[in-house]
Amino acid sequence: MDRCRVQCYEYPTCPEALKVPREEVAYVTCTYRETCIDKPDFLATIDLNPRSPCYGQVIHRLPMPNLKDELHASGFSTACACPDSVTRRRNKLILPCLISSRIYVVDVGSECRAPKLCKMIEPVDVFWTCNKGYLNVPRSLPNGDILIANLGDPSGNGKGGFIVLDGENFELKGNWEYDCDVPRSGFDFCIKPCHNVLISSSGVVPKCAGRGFNPNDFKKGIFGRRLNVWNLSCHTLTQCFDLGEDSLPLSVKFLHNPDAAEGYVGCALSGVVYRFYKCERESWVVEEVIRIPPKEVTGWIMCKMPAFIADIIISPDDKYLYLSNWLHGDIRQYELSRNCKPRLVGQVFLGGSIVRGGPVTVCRDEELKCQPEPLVVKCKRVYGGPSQMQLSLDGKRLYVTNSFYSTWDKQLYPDVVREGSVMLQIDVDTEKGGLTVNKNFLVDFGKEPNGPCLAHAIHFPCGDATTENFA
């Protein structure tokens, strides 16, 4: 395809794409890095069928052949963003490794309840071919290839951008962007083929993040602050938005509606969500639409605890936006209205650093009158805060894990490293808004055969809110 042309394919509509059965299986990336357990990371298969005797349990584990990879983000090799996705199956799951920079390709099509490893790309190949490392989010491109965002170079210096895998044989093809357009840092991205645009967020300089979350790193340029707009067909950087000092924009999502040139990005350290949208002359604009204030505290590493937005998800019907507030401990549901400020309609606390009875005392809070109570599900105390989320295609079930990044988990939530992660289900009121913890569902990764592990990304083979782009 011509590098400077893009074709707007006839994509499936949202209602057509959502005509699928309820999710019965989930794939969850799990790591043992920073747990003092010398075992390889693995992909866990979770039974989500409420009628199954194994409901809420790990029914299969696929261990990787190496140690300390840090399985992190994941993504299917095919999604609704691909023009022929109606006839192509999601039979391969791509697992880039955040620390080792390996790439695993897993066959989930032959037996969805027992995936198998079918290909591995070694770090040396990524280093020599692309001069990139610290791999994060993978997504499929309109031509069927796979794009993977990265945080740094092989030495851990900040170096954003993308690498490309062939969508058929999963061979490494090289870098996606031109050298002159490489951003200082990278993390997540989303694409809108009909508008010929890719928008990416910023991350943290890897070698600095590996030392832990350090308040002294503020104002040193270690935390990302830019939102990048790319020409999708030409692979060139066209606009950059500075979202403020140490804003750390991480999760970025477009609305699912193919005609909507609009999306949202959540900033981890500033607690701000920005709306971005296309205006006249093919240019883009950003505006602040949500701001979660920090809390003044004692007993923590800073006197002000920021609202750490680890993840955002938009429902397939574009009615609601969900965000996970990893440090404060809550998940929030906002009703979206075009060109209007999102309205908070649901909130639930799943632990966090400010729970009552913990080491942190909240001295001043602009939102809460008292500190939330600890969460107990199926007789297990839930430690840590919500990190990664996944939403069912009907929008009624929101699943969440509580590991963000193993080094920061160990520092800020040592109980999670000691007790293991959990996966929870939040029941969603899709009519009026509202969130409720499902007290009958808990995946306890503290009871793994090799010991407690840290769980991160979630995907469903039938499709989910982050796989289906409808764009």
C-alpha positions in Angstrom: 0.0 0.0 0.0 1.2 3.5 -0.8 2.7 5.0 2.3 0.9 8.3 1.8 -2.6 6.9 1.0 -5.1 5.3 3.2 -8.3 3.5 2.2 -11.5 3.8 4.3 -12.8 0.3 4.3 -16.4 -0.7 4.9 -16.1 -1.8 8.6 -18.7 -3.8 10.5 -21.1 -1.7 12.6 -21.0 -1.8 16.3 -24.3 -3.8 16.7 -23.2 -6.4 14.1 -19.9 -6.9 15.8 -21.5 -7.3 19.2 -23.7 -10.2 18.2 -21.5 -12.7 20.1 -22.1 -15.0 23.1 -21.1 -14.0 26.6 -17.4 -14.3 27.3 -16.6 -17.7 28.7 -12.8 -17.5 28.8 -10.3 -14.8 29.6 -6.5 -14.7 29.0 -4.5 -12.9 31.7 -0.8 -12.2 31.6 1.0 -13.1 34.8 4.6 -12.3 36.0 6.8 -13.5 38.8 9.3 -10.7 38.4 10.1 -8.9 41.7 8.3 -11.7 43.7 11.5 -13.6 44.7 10.0 -16.7 43.0 12.3 -18.0 40.3 9.7 -19.2 37.9 8.8 -18.1 34.3 5.9 -15.8 33.6 2.8 -17.5 32.2 -0.5 -16.8 30.4 -3.4 -17.8 32.6 -6.7 -19.0 31.1 -9.7 -18.1 33.3 -13.1 -19.8 33.3 -15.8 -17.1 33.1 -18.8 -19.3 32.7 -21.1 -18.9 35.8 -22.6 -22.4 35.1 -19.2 -24.1 35.1 -17.8 -25.9 38.2 -14.5 -24.1 37.4 -16.0 -20.6 37.4 -13.5 -18.0 38.5 -10.6 -20.4 38.4 -7.4 -20.7 36.4 -8.1 -23.7 34.1 -4.8 -23.6 32.2 -1.3 -22.1 32.5 1.1 -21.6 29.6 4.6 -20.9 31.1 7.1 -19.0 29.0 10.5 -20.6 28.3 12.5 -17.7 30.0 12.7 -16.0 33.4 11.9 -12.4 34.3 10.3 -11.3 31.0 7.5 -9.3 32.7 4.5 -10.3 30.6 2.5 -7.1 30.5 0.3 -5.9 27.7 -1.3 -8.3 25.2 -3.3 -8.1 22.0 -4.8 -10.2 19.3 -3.2 -10.4 15.8 -6.6 -9.5 14.3 -9.4 -7.2 15.4 -12.3 -5.3 13.9 -9.8 -2.7 12.8 -8.7 -5.1 10.1 -10.8 -4.8 6.9 -11.3 -8.5 6.4 -11.7 -9.3 10.1 -15.1 -10.8 9.5 -13.5 -13.8 7.9 -10.3 -13.8 10.0 -10.2 -15.4 13.4 -8.5 -14.1 16.5 -6.3 -17.2 16.6 -3.0 -15.6 17.8 -2.4 -13.6 20.9 0.7 -11.4 20.9 2.7 -11.1 24.2 5.4 -8.4 24.1 7.6 -8.4 27.2 8.1 -5.1 29.1 11.5 -5.9 30.5 13.2 -8.6 28.4 11.9 -7.2 25.1 11.0 -10.7 23.8 7.9 -11.2 21.8 5.8 -14.4 22.2 3.1 -15.4 19.8 0.5 -17.8 21.3 -1.9 -20.0 19.4 -5.3 -19.5 21.0 -7.3 -20.7 18.0 -6.5 -24.4 18.0 -7.8 -24.9 21.6 -9.0 -21.7 23.2 -9.0 -23.3 26.7 -5.4 -24.5 26.4 -3.3 -22.1 24.4 0.1 -23.1 23.0 3.3 -21.1 22.3 3.9 -21.1 18.5 6.7 -18.5 18.0 9.3 -16.5 19.9 11.3 -13.4 18.8 14.4 -13.0 20.9 15.5 -9.6 22.3 18.7 -9.5 20.3 16.6 -9.5 17.1 14.5 -6.6 18.3 17.6 -4.7 19.5 19.6 -5.2 16.3 16.7 -4.7 13.8 14.9 -1.8 15.5 17.2 -0.4 18.2 14.2 -0.6 20.5 13.3 -2.2 23.7 10.9 -2.3 26.7 7.9 -3.4 24.6 4.3 -2.6 25.6 1.0 -2.4 23.7 0.4 -4.5 20.5 -2.5 -3.7 18.1 -3.4 -4.8 14.6 -3.0 -2.5 11.6 -5.5 -2.1 8.7 -3.2 -4.1 6.4 -3.1 -7.0 8.9 0.4 -6.3 10.4 0.9 -5.9 14.1 2.2 -2.7 15.6 3.9 -2.8 19.1 4.6 0.4 21.1 7.9 0.6 23.0 9.2 2.7 25.9 12.9 2.9 25.3 16.1 1.8 23.6 18.0 -1.4 24.5 19.9 0.5 27.2 16.8 1.7 28.9 17.0 5.3 27.7 13.8 7.0 26.7 12.9 6.3 23.1 9.3 5.9 22.0 8.0 4.7 18.7 6.8 1.4 17.2 8.0 -1.9 15.8 6.1 -3.9 13.2 5.4 -7.7 13.0 4.2 -9.3 9.8 0.6 -10.3 10.3 1.0 -13.7 8.5 4.3 -15.2 9.6 5.0 -12.9 12.6 8.5 -12.0 11.4 10.0 -8.8 12.6 9.8 -6.2 9.8 11.5 -3.2 11.5 10.5 0.2 12.8 7.3 1.8 11.8 8.1 5.5 12.1 11.0 7.5 10.6 14.0 8.2 12.7 13.4 11.9 12.7 10.0 11.4 14.3 10.9 9.2 17.2 9.3 10.6 20.4 11.3 10.7 23.7 9.0 8.1 25.3 6.1 5.9 24.4 3.5 3.7 26.0 0.0 3.2 24.4 -1.6 4.1 21.1 -4.9 3.9 19.2 -5.7 4.1 15.5 -8.6 5.4 13.4 -8.0 4.2 9.8 -11.0 6.1 8.3 -9.4 9.4 9.6 -5.9 8.3 8.7 -4.6 8.9 12.2 -2.7 7.2 15.0 -2.5 8.8 18.4 0.1 7.7 21.0 0.8 8.5 24.6 4.1 8.9 26.6 5.6 6.7 29.3 8.5 6.7 31.7 12.2 6.5 30.9 12.7 2.7 31.5 16.0 2.7 33.4 14.6 5.3 35.8 11.2 3.5 36.3 13.2 0.4 37.2 14.6 2.2 40.2 11.1 2.7 41.6 8.6 5.5 41.9 10.8 8.4 43.1 9.3 11.8 44.0 12.7 13.4 43.3 12.2 12.5 39.6 9.5 15.1 39.3 10.6 18.1 37.1 13.5 16.0 35.7 11.8 15.0 32.5 11.6 11.3 33.4 7.8 11.2 33.3 6.2 11.7 29.9 4.0 14.7 29.1 3.2 14.5 25.4 0.3 13.3 23.3 1.4 12.5 19.7 -0.7 12.6 16.5 0.6 10.6 13.6 -0.3 10.4 9.9 -1.2 6.7 9.8 -0.4 6.0 6.1 2.7 8.2 5.9 4.1 7.1 9.4 4.9 10.7 10.2 4.4 12.8 13.3 2.1 15.7 12.6 1.2 17.2 15.9 2.3 17.1 19.6 0.4 18.3 22.6 2.3 19.1 25.8 -0.2 18.1 28.6 1.8 19.6 31.4 4.8 18.9 33.5 4.9 15.3 34.8 1.4 14.6 33.5 2.3 11.1 32.4 -0.4 10.3 29.8 -0.7 6.6 29.6 -3.9 4.9 28.4 -5.4 6.4 25.2 -8.7 5.3 23.5 -10.8 6.4 20.5 -14.6 6.2 20.5 -15.7 3.1 18.7 -18.0 4.8 16.3 -16.2 4.9 12.9 -17.4 8.4 12.2 -16.3 9.8 15.5 -12.9 11.4 15.2 -12.7 11.7 19.0 -11.1 10.0 22.0 -9.7 10.3 25.5 -6.3 10.0 27.2 -5.8 9.4 31.0 -2.8 11.1 32.7 -1.5 9.1 35.6 0.2 11.7 37.7 -1.9 14.8 37.1 -5.2 12.9 37.5 -6.6 14.5 34.3 -8.5 13.0 31.4 -8.2 14.9 28.2 -10.6 14.7 25.2 -9.0 14.9 21.8 -10.9 15.5 18.6 -10.4 16.6 15.0 -11.4 20.1 13.9 -11.0 22.0 10.7 -8.1 21.4 8.3 -7.3 18.0 9.6 -5.8 19.3 12.8 -6.5 18.0 16.3 -7.4 19.7 19.5 -7.2 18.6 23.2 -9.3 19.8 26.1 -9.4 18.9 29.8 -12.7 17.1 30.7 -12.0 15.3 34.0 -9.7 16.2 36.9 -9.4 14.1 40.0 -7.8 16.1 42.8 -4.8 14.7 44.8 -5.3 13.9 48.5 -3.2 15.5 51.2 -1.9 12.6 53.3 0.6 11.4 55.9 2.3 8.1 56.0 3.1 8.0 52.3 6.1 8.9 50.2 4.6 12.3 49.3 2.5 14.7 51.2 0.0 14.7 48.2 -1.1 11.5 46.7 -2.0 11.9 43.0 -4.9 10.2 41.3 -3.0 7.7 39.3 -5.1 6.9 36.2 -3.6 3.5 35.2 -6.2 2.6 32.5 -9.3 3.9 30.7 -11.9 2.0 28.7 -14.8 3.2 26.6 -17.9 1.0 26.3 -18.6 -0.4 22.8 -21.7 1.8 22.5 -19.6 4.9 23.4 -22.0 5.7 26.2 -19.6 5.3 29.2 -15.9 5.9 30.0 -14.3 3.9 32.8 -11.0 4.7 34.6 -9.0 2.9 37.2 -7.4 5.0 39.9 -4.6 2.8 41.0 -3.4 4.7 44.0 -6.6 6.0 45.5 -8.2 2.6 44.8 -11.4 3.4 42.9 -12.9 2.7 39.5 -15.1 5.4 38.1 -17.8 5.3 35.5 -18.5 8.5 33.5 -21.4 9.0 31.1 -20.2 10.5 27.8 -22.2 13.2 26.0 -20.9 14.6 22.8 -19.0 17.9 23.2 -20.0 18.0 26.9 -18.1 17.3 30.1 -18.4 13.6 31.2 -20.7 13.0 34.1 -19.7 10.7 37.0 -22.4 8.1 37.4 -20.7 5.2 39.1 -17.8 4.7 41.6 -16.6 1.7 43.6 -13.5 1.2 45.8 -11.4 -1.9 45.4 -8.7 -1.3 48.0 -6.1 1.3 47.4 -3.6 3.2 49.5 -6.1 5.3 51.4 -8.3 2.5 52.9 -9.2 2.8 56.6 -6.9 1.2 59.0 -3.9 1.3 56.7 -0.6 3.2 57.1 -1.9 6.3 55.2 -4.0 9.0 56.8 -5.9 11.4 54.6 -5.6 14.9 56.0 -7.6 16.7 53.4 -9.9 15.3 50.7 -11.9 17.4 48.2 -14.1 14.4 47.4 -14.6 12.0 50.3 -15.8 12.6 53.8 -14.0 9.5 55.2 -11.5 6.9 54.1 -13.0 3.9 52.3 -13.3 0.5 54.0 -11.0 -2.4 52.9 -12.6 -4.7 50.4 -13.2 -8.4 51.2 -14.4 -10.8 48.5 -15.0 -14.5 49.2 -13.3 -14.2 52.5 -10.1 -12.7 50.9 -8.9 -9.2 51.7 -8.1 -7.4 48.5 -4.9 -5.4 48.6 -3.6 -2.9 46.1 -5.7 -0.8 43.8 -7.4 -1.4 40.4 -5.0 -1.3 37.5 -5.9 -3.0 34.2 -9.6 -3.4 33.1 -11.5 -5.2 30.4 -15.2 -4.7 29.5 -17.5 -7.3 28.0 -19.0 -6.5 24.6 -22.5 -6.0 26.1 -20.9 -3.5 28.6 -22.4 -5.3 31.6 -19.3 -6.8 33.2 -16.1 -5.0 33.9 -13.1 -7.2 34.9 -10.1 -5.8 36.7 -6.6 -6.8 37.9 -4.4 -5.0 40.4 -0.8 -5.1 39.1 0.5 -2.1 37.3 4.3 -2.8 37.0 6.2 -5.2 39.2 8.8 -2.8 40.5 6.2 -0.2 41.5 3.9 -2.9 42.9 6.7 -4.1 45.2 7.4 -0.5 46.4 3.9 0.9 46.7 1.8 -2.3 47.3 4.1 -4.9 48.9 1.0 -6.8 50.2 0.1 -7.5 46.5 3.5 -9.0 45.8 3.3 -11.1 49.0 -0.3 -12.2 48.7 -0.6 -12.2 44.9 -2.9 -10.4 42.5 -6.6 -10.8 42.2 -9.0 -10.5 39.3 -12.4 -9.1 40.2 -15.7 -8.5 38.3 -17.7 -5.3 38.6 -21.3 -5.5 37.6 -22.4 -2.4 35.5 -25.7 -0.7 35.3 -25.8 0.1 31.6 -29.1 2.0 31.8 -28.7 4.6 34.6 -25.0 4.0 35.4 -23.6 2.4 38.6 -20.9 -0.1 39.6 -21.2 -3.0 42.1 -18.5 -5.5 43.1 -19.6 -9.0 42.2 -19.0 -10.8 45.5 -19.3 -14.3 43.8 -16.3 -13.8 41.6 -12.6 -13.8 42.6 -9.6 -15.1 40.9 -6.9 -15.5 43.6 -3.5 -15.5 42.0 -2.0 -15.9 45.5 -2.8 -19.6 45.3 -0.9 -20.4 42.2 1.1 -23.7 42.3 4.4 -21.9 42.0 3.4 -19.2 44.5 1.8 -15.8 44.4 2.1 -13.9 41.1 1.2 -10.5 39.6 -1.7 -10.4 37.0 -2.0 -7.6 34.4 -3.7 -7.5 31.0 -7.1 -9.2 30.2 -8.5 -10.3 26.9 -11.5 -12.5 25.7 -11.3 -14.6 22.6 -14.9 -13.7 21.7 -13.9 -10.0 21.6 -13.8 -7.2 24.2 -14.0 -3.4 24.5 -10.3 -2.9 23.7 -10.0 -5.5 20.9 -13.1 -4.3 18.9 -12.3 -0.9 17.3 -15.1 -0.6 14.8 -13.0 2.0 13.2 
